[in-house]
């Protein structure tokens, strides 16, 4: 019988991709005493503003799930891994959790770089991997994965929806500038926006493309340039502390009075900005889970999730909290589907993966379907920043909802190619007011 040491040596030598899965697949699936899931998220570094709340939400929901009997009668135990140290560390931890800790499902990750590095391991190790937050469109457009699934939307829908909203509410824009963080997300999101904008509103002139270094704390140079250029629109897909700093420094110099900001991922920063966020600017949330959602599918469940989180942690859940919740709800639905298909027996890894393909599962706000390529279709809500008596921070008004299938590239098409094929009349037909 192969020892643990020999397995590790085999993997190091490059044979594990064949021998390890073959060894495991020969064993009948046994109902485990506990359902171990590996969860990768940022617990340190700048992106911990997303990662720490998502861990809180995960732990809270696992408590609820276990109190109700677990998943298919098995209690869930999450094991968390910090993405902060980088992808080499994360890949090593991914392997360790599967091969040494016996984790049955991996949930990965916040960073698109993390997802690009870890998703191929789902195939190599034949282990179900849920992409619970990363937004890169490249995952399912550049490769096929039998064991990987994304239980939320992605960059294409998250950028297209705010663009459509802007063009519908401000159809006469003539100039735009971008100020994005200088790394993959900042560059990729601008590429998506530019492809869609050129198709939907030909002739809009780009007056500035600015990509300050990641981690910048002073945007005075960029703001001075924007004040001089006076673009109709300033797009920024920045997030975390950099977005907060950019908005604060911009409002101090009254840039917001001369341009319209479009901030597709700003929801997570609204609580930090409080009343310093200017009104009347386009904000998105990477989904449909605003705290002031006017018409959630299950209002009682939505209010319970938001209320329980707020009571436990003295803050409102932000979009990564909802995304980690969606991953858990999808896992529960797929596992119960696979167990039912086996008349109560525990599924193999392959059988569990099969249950995810085409899965439709409910969330408090809507329903998400996983396409045949593994990509989830998540609705997008976009609105204008505003204040009311209910929240001490900006929330959207005049909201529009864009169905996930409507703002996602079809299976088999590259996002940029699909965006370039859109016609201007799509602006008037897409989405609906809520």
C-alpha positions as CSV (number, residue, x, y, z in Angstrom):
1,X,0.0,0.0,0.0
2,X,1.4,3.4,-0.9
3,X,2.5,5.4,2.1
4,X,1.7,9.2,2.5
5,X,5.4,9.9,2.0
6,X,5.5,7.9,-1.2
7,X,2.5,9.8,-2.5
8,X,4.1,13.1,-1.9
9,X,7.3,11.9,-3.5
10,X,5.3,10.7,-6.5
11,X,3.5,14.0,-6.8
12,X,6.8,15.9,-6.6
13,X,8.1,13.7,-9.4
14,X,5.1,14.5,-11.5
15,X,3.3,11.2,-11.4
16,X,0.6,12.2,-8.9
17,X,-1.7,13.4,-11.6
18,X,-2.2,9.8,-12.7
19,X,-1.5,7.6,-9.6
20,X,-3.3,9.5,-6.9
21,X,-6.7,10.0,-8.5
22,X,-6.6,6.4,-9.8
23,X,-5.9,5.1,-6.3
24,X,-8.7,7.2,-4.8
25,X,-11.2,6.4,-7.5
26,X,-10.8,2.7,-6.9
27,X,-12.3,3.1,-3.4
28,X,-16.1,3.2,-2.9
29,X,-17.4,6.5,-1.6
30,X,-18.1,6.4,2.1
31,X,-20.3,8.8,4.0
32,X,-17.8,10.9,5.9
33,X,-18.1,11.8,9.6
34,X,-17.6,15.4,8.7
35,X,-17.8,17.4,5.4
36,X,-14.4,19.1,5.2
37,X,-14.3,22.1,2.8
38,X,-11.2,24.2,2.1
39,X,-11.8,27.9,1.8
40,X,-9.2,30.2,0.3
41,X,-9.7,33.9,1.1
42,X,-7.6,37.0,2.0
43,X,-7.0,37.1,5.7
44,X,-4.1,39.5,5.4
45,X,-3.0,42.3,3.0
46,X,-5.2,45.0,1.3
47,X,-7.8,42.5,0.0
48,X,-8.6,41.3,3.6
49,X,-11.3,44.0,3.5
50,X,-13.1,41.4,1.4
51,X,-11.6,38.3,2.9
52,X,-12.3,38.8,6.6
53,X,-16.0,39.6,6.2
54,X,-16.4,36.6,3.9
55,X,-14.8,34.3,6.5
56,X,-17.2,35.7,9.1
57,X,-20.1,35.0,6.8
58,X,-18.9,31.5,6.1
59,X,-18.5,30.6,9.7
60,X,-21.9,32.0,10.6
61,X,-23.6,30.1,7.8
62,X,-21.8,26.9,8.7
63,X,-23.1,27.2,12.2
64,X,-26.6,27.6,10.9
65,X,-26.2,24.6,8.5
66,X,-24.8,22.4,11.2
67,X,-27.5,23.4,13.6
68,X,-30.1,22.3,11.0
69,X,-28.4,18.9,10.6
70,X,-25.5,19.6,8.2
71,X,-25.4,18.8,4.5
72,X,-27.1,15.5,3.7
73,X,-26.8,14.7,7.4
74,X,-23.1,15.4,7.6
75,X,-21.7,18.3,9.7
76,X,-19.6,20.8,7.7
77,X,-16.1,21.9,8.8
78,X,-14.4,24.7,6.9
79,X,-10.6,25.0,6.8
80,X,-9.4,28.4,5.9
81,X,-6.3,29.4,3.9
82,X,-4.9,32.9,3.5
83,X,-4.4,34.1,-0.1
84,X,-2.3,36.9,1.2
85,X,1.1,35.2,0.9
86,X,0.7,34.7,-2.9
87,X,-0.2,32.0,-5.5
88,X,2.8,29.7,-4.9
89,X,1.8,29.4,-1.2
90,X,-1.8,29.0,-2.2
91,X,-1.2,26.2,-4.7
92,X,0.8,24.4,-2.0
93,X,-1.9,24.8,0.5
94,X,-4.5,23.6,-2.0
95,X,-2.6,20.4,-2.5
96,X,-2.0,19.9,1.2
97,X,-5.7,20.3,2.1
98,X,-6.8,17.8,-0.5
99,X,-4.0,15.2,-0.1
100,X,-3.2,15.5,3.6
101,X,-6.3,16.9,5.3
102,X,-8.8,15.0,3.3
103,X,-10.8,18.0,2.2
104,X,-13.7,16.9,0.0
105,X,-14.5,20.3,-1.7
106,X,-12.3,23.4,-2.3
107,X,-13.8,26.9,-2.4
108,X,-11.4,29.3,-4.2
109,X,-10.9,32.4,-4.3
110,X,-11.0,36.2,-4.2
111,X,-8.1,37.0,-6.5
112,X,-8.4,36.2,-10.2
113,X,-4.7,35.3,-10.1
114,X,-5.5,32.8,-7.3
115,X,-8.3,31.2,-9.4
116,X,-6.2,31.0,-12.5
117,X,-3.5,29.2,-10.5
118,X,-5.7,26.9,-8.6
119,X,-8.5,25.9,-11.0
120,X,-6.2,23.5,-13.0
121,X,-5.7,21.6,-9.7
122,X,-9.4,20.7,-9.8
123,X,-8.7,18.6,-12.9
124,X,-5.4,17.3,-11.7
125,X,-6.7,16.2,-8.3
126,X,-10.2,15.4,-9.5
127,X,-11.7,17.5,-6.6
128,X,-14.8,19.7,-6.9
129,X,-13.7,23.3,-6.8
130,X,-16.1,26.2,-6.3
131,X,-14.9,29.5,-7.6
132,X,-16.7,31.7,-5.1
133,X,-15.6,35.3,-5.8
134,X,-13.0,35.8,-8.5
135,X,-14.1,37.7,-11.6
136,X,-11.7,36.9,-14.4
137,X,-13.5,35.9,-17.6
138,X,-10.5,33.8,-18.7
139,X,-11.4,30.8,-16.5
140,X,-14.1,29.2,-18.6
141,X,-13.3,31.0,-21.9
142,X,-9.8,29.6,-22.2
143,X,-10.2,26.0,-20.8
144,X,-12.8,23.4,-19.9
145,X,-13.0,22.0,-16.4
146,X,-15.1,19.0,-15.3
147,X,-14.6,19.7,-11.6
148,X,-14.7,23.5,-11.4
149,X,-17.8,25.8,-11.1
150,X,-18.3,29.5,-10.4
151,X,-21.4,30.1,-8.3
152,X,-21.7,33.8,-9.1
153,X,-21.3,36.2,-12.0
154,X,-18.0,37.4,-13.4
155,X,-16.2,40.4,-14.8
156,X,-18.2,40.6,-18.1
157,X,-21.6,40.9,-16.5
158,X,-20.2,43.1,-13.7
159,X,-18.8,45.6,-16.1
160,X,-21.5,45.5,-18.8
161,X,-24.4,46.1,-16.5
162,X,-23.0,49.5,-15.2
163,X,-22.1,50.5,-18.8
164,X,-25.6,49.8,-19.9
165,X,-27.1,51.7,-17.0
166,X,-24.8,54.7,-17.7
167,X,-25.7,54.8,-21.4
168,X,-29.4,54.5,-20.7
169,X,-29.5,57.2,-18.0
170,X,-26.9,59.5,-19.6
171,X,-27.2,58.9,-23.3
172,X,-25.4,62.1,-24.3
173,X,-21.9,61.3,-22.9
174,X,-19.1,62.2,-25.2
175,X,-15.9,61.7,-23.2
176,X,-14.6,59.2,-20.6
177,X,-11.5,58.7,-18.6
178,X,-10.4,55.6,-16.6
179,X,-8.4,55.5,-13.4
180,X,-7.8,51.8,-12.4
181,X,-5.3,49.9,-10.3
182,X,-2.3,48.8,-12.3
183,X,-2.8,45.0,-12.2
184,X,-4.8,42.3,-14.0
185,X,-8.2,43.3,-12.8
186,X,-7.7,47.0,-13.5
187,X,-6.4,46.3,-17.0
188,X,-8.9,43.5,-17.9
189,X,-12.0,45.4,-16.6
190,X,-11.0,48.4,-18.8
191,X,-10.6,46.1,-21.8
192,X,-14.1,44.8,-21.2
193,X,-15.6,48.3,-20.8
194,X,-13.8,49.7,-23.9
195,X,-15.0,46.8,-26.0
196,X,-18.6,47.2,-24.9
197,X,-18.6,51.0,-25.0
198,X,-17.2,51.2,-28.6
199,X,-20.0,48.8,-29.7
200,X,-22.9,50.4,-27.8
201,X,-21.9,54.0,-28.1
202,X,-19.5,54.5,-31.0
203,X,-17.7,57.8,-30.9
204,X,-17.2,58.3,-27.2
205,X,-13.7,59.7,-26.8
206,X,-11.3,58.4,-24.2
207,X,-9.4,61.4,-22.9
208,X,-7.3,59.6,-20.3
209,X,-6.2,56.1,-19.4
210,X,-4.5,56.2,-15.9
211,X,-3.3,53.1,-14.1
212,X,-1.6,54.2,-10.8
213,X,0.5,51.6,-9.2
214,X,-1.3,49.1,-7.0
215,X,-1.3,50.3,-3.4
216,X,-1.2,54.0,-4.2
217,X,-2.3,56.5,-1.5
218,X,-2.0,59.8,-3.3
219,X,-4.1,60.5,-6.5
220,X,-3.5,64.3,-6.6
221,X,-1.7,64.1,-10.0
222,X,-4.5,62.1,-11.6
223,X,-7.2,64.3,-10.0
224,X,-5.5,67.4,-11.3
225,X,-5.4,66.0,-14.8
226,X,-9.1,65.0,-14.6
227,X,-10.1,68.5,-13.4
228,X,-8.4,69.9,-16.4
229,X,-9.8,67.4,-18.9
230,X,-13.4,67.6,-17.5
231,X,-14.5,64.2,-18.9
232,X,-18.2,63.4,-18.8
233,X,-17.5,60.1,-17.1
234,X,-14.7,58.7,-14.9
235,X,-14.7,55.0,-14.7
236,X,-12.9,53.2,-11.8
237,X,-13.1,49.5,-11.0
238,X,-10.7,50.1,-8.1
239,X,-11.6,48.7,-4.7
240,X,-10.7,48.7,-1.0
241,X,-8.6,51.4,0.5
242,X,-7.5,52.8,-2.9
243,X,-11.1,53.4,-4.0
244,X,-11.9,55.1,-0.6
245,X,-8.9,57.3,-0.9
246,X,-9.6,58.2,-4.5
247,X,-13.2,59.2,-3.7
248,X,-12.2,61.2,-0.6
249,X,-9.5,63.1,-2.4
250,X,-11.7,63.7,-5.5
251,X,-14.6,65.1,-3.4
252,X,-12.2,67.4,-1.5
253,X,-11.4,69.0,-4.8
254,X,-15.0,68.8,-6.0
255,X,-14.3,66.6,-9.0
256,X,-17.6,64.8,-8.4
257,X,-19.4,68.1,-9.4
258,X,-17.9,68.1,-12.8
259,X,-18.1,64.4,-13.9
260,X,-20.1,61.3,-13.3
261,X,-18.2,58.5,-11.5
262,X,-19.0,54.9,-12.5
263,X,-17.9,52.5,-9.8
264,X,-18.8,48.9,-10.6
265,X,-17.4,47.3,-7.4
266,X,-18.0,50.2,-5.0
267,X,-20.6,48.5,-2.8
268,X,-18.0,47.0,-0.5
269,X,-16.6,50.5,0.3
270,X,-19.8,52.3,1.0
271,X,-19.9,51.7,4.7
272,X,-16.3,53.0,5.1
273,X,-17.0,56.1,3.0
274,X,-20.2,56.8,4.9
275,X,-21.6,60.3,4.1
276,X,-18.4,61.3,2.2
277,X,-19.6,59.3,-0.8
278,X,-21.2,61.9,-3.2
279,X,-24.7,61.4,-4.4
280,X,-25.9,60.7,-8.0
281,X,-23.0,58.5,-9.2
282,X,-23.3,55.0,-10.7
283,X,-22.5,52.1,-8.3
284,X,-22.6,48.4,-8.6
285,X,-22.2,45.4,-6.3
286,X,-21.0,42.5,-8.4
287,X,-24.5,40.9,-8.1
288,X,-28.0,41.6,-7.0
289,X,-27.6,41.6,-3.2
290,X,-27.8,45.3,-2.1
291,X,-28.9,45.7,1.5
292,X,-31.7,47.9,0.2
293,X,-32.8,45.4,-2.4
294,X,-36.4,46.5,-3.2
295,X,-37.7,43.0,-4.2
296,X,-35.7,40.0,-3.0
297,X,-37.1,36.7,-4.0
298,X,-37.3,35.5,-0.4
299,X,-37.5,38.6,1.8
300,X,-37.6,36.7,5.0
301,X,-34.5,34.8,4.2
302,X,-32.7,37.9,2.9
303,X,-33.6,39.9,6.0
304,X,-32.5,37.0,8.2
305,X,-29.1,36.7,6.6
306,X,-28.5,40.5,6.7
307,X,-29.9,40.8,10.2
308,X,-28.0,37.9,11.6
309,X,-24.7,39.1,10.1
310,X,-25.3,42.7,11.3
311,X,-26.2,41.5,14.9
312,X,-23.2,39.2,15.1
313,X,-20.6,41.5,13.7
314,X,-22.0,45.0,14.0
315,X,-21.8,45.8,10.3
316,X,-23.7,45.0,7.2
317,X,-22.7,42.2,4.9
318,X,-20.9,43.2,1.7
319,X,-20.9,41.4,-1.6
320,X,-18.1,38.9,-0.7
321,X,-20.3,37.7,2.2
322,X,-23.2,37.0,-0.2
323,X,-20.8,35.3,-2.7
324,X,-19.4,32.9,0.0
325,X,-23.0,32.3,1.0
326,X,-24.0,31.4,-2.6
327,X,-21.1,28.9,-2.7
328,X,-22.3,27.2,0.4
329,X,-25.9,27.1,-0.8
330,X,-24.8,25.7,-4.1
331,X,-22.7,23.0,-2.3
332,X,-25.7,22.1,-0.2
333,X,-28.0,21.9,-3.2
334,X,-25.6,19.8,-5.3
335,X,-24.7,17.4,-2.6
336,X,-28.3,16.7,-1.7
337,X,-29.0,16.3,-5.4
338,X,-26.2,13.8,-5.8
339,X,-27.2,11.9,-2.6
340,X,-30.8,11.6,-3.8
341,X,-29.6,10.3,-7.1
342,X,-27.8,7.5,-5.2
343,X,-30.8,6.7,-3.0
344,X,-29.1,8.1,0.1
345,X,-25.6,6.8,-0.5
346,X,-22.7,9.3,-0.5
347,X,-21.5,10.4,-4.0
348,X,-18.0,10.1,-5.4
349,X,-16.1,13.2,-6.4
350,X,-17.1,12.6,-10.0
351,X,-20.8,12.1,-9.1
352,X,-20.7,15.3,-7.0
353,X,-19.2,17.2,-9.9
354,X,-21.9,15.9,-12.1
355,X,-24.6,17.3,-9.8
356,X,-23.1,20.8,-10.2
357,X,-23.4,20.8,-14.0
358,X,-26.5,22.7,-14.9
359,X,-27.5,23.1,-11.2
360,X,-30.1,25.7,-10.4
361,X,-30.2,26.8,-6.7
362,X,-32.0,29.5,-4.8
363,X,-30.5,32.5,-3.1
364,X,-32.4,35.1,-0.9
365,X,-32.5,37.5,-3.8
366,X,-32.9,35.4,-6.9
367,X,-32.0,32.0,-8.5
368,X,-28.6,31.1,-9.9
369,X,-28.0,28.6,-12.7
370,X,-24.7,27.0,-13.5
371,X,-24.3,26.7,-17.3
372,X,-22.8,23.7,-19.0
373,X,-19.4,25.4,-19.0
374,X,-19.5,25.8,-15.2
375,X,-20.2,29.6,-15.2
376,X,-22.9,30.9,-12.9
377,X,-25.5,33.4,-14.2
378,X,-26.0,36.0,-11.5
379,X,-28.3,39.0,-11.9
380,X,-26.8,42.5,-11.6
381,X,-28.3,45.5,-9.9
382,X,-27.0,49.0,-10.7
383,X,-28.2,52.4,-9.4
384,X,-27.3,55.9,-8.4
385,X,-25.7,56.6,-5.0
386,X,-28.1,58.2,-2.6
387,X,-28.8,58.6,1.1
388,X,-31.9,57.8,3.2
389,X,-32.8,57.5,6.9
390,X,-32.3,53.8,7.0
391,X,-28.6,53.5,6.3
392,X,-25.7,55.7,7.4
393,X,-24.0,55.2,4.1
394,X,-24.8,55.5,0.4
395,X,-27.2,52.9,-1.2
396,X,-28.5,52.9,-4.8
397,X,-31.8,54.5,-6.0
398,X,-33.4,54.4,-9.4
399,X,-32.2,50.8,-9.6
400,X,-32.2,48.6,-12.7
401,X,-31.8,44.8,-12.7
402,X,-29.9,43.1,-15.5
403,X,-30.6,39.3,-15.8
404,X,-27.4,37.3,-15.6
405,X,-28.0,35.5,-18.9
406,X,-28.5,38.8,-20.7
407,X,-25.2,40.3,-19.7
408,X,-22.9,37.3,-19.9
409,X,-21.1,36.1,-23.0
410,X,-22.6,33.0,-24.5
411,X,-20.9,29.6,-23.9
412,X,-18.0,29.2,-26.3
413,X,-17.5,32.9,-27.0
414,X,-14.8,35.2,-25.7
415,X,-16.2,38.1,-23.8
416,X,-14.3,40.8,-25.7
417,X,-15.5,39.3,-29.1
418,X,-19.1,39.1,-27.8
419,X,-19.1,42.7,-26.4
420,X,-17.8,44.0,-29.8
421,X,-20.8,42.4,-31.5
422,X,-23.4,44.2,-29.4
423,X,-25.6,46.8,-31.1
424,X,-26.6,50.2,-29.7
425,X,-30.3,49.3,-29.4
426,X,-29.3,46.8,-26.7
427,X,-29.0,49.7,-24.3
428,X,-32.8,50.3,-24.5
429,X,-33.9,46.7,-24.4
430,X,-31.6,45.3,-21.7
431,X,-32.6,45.3,-18.0
432,X,-35.6,46.5,-16.2
433,X,-36.4,49.0,-13.4
434,X,-37.0,47.6,-9.9
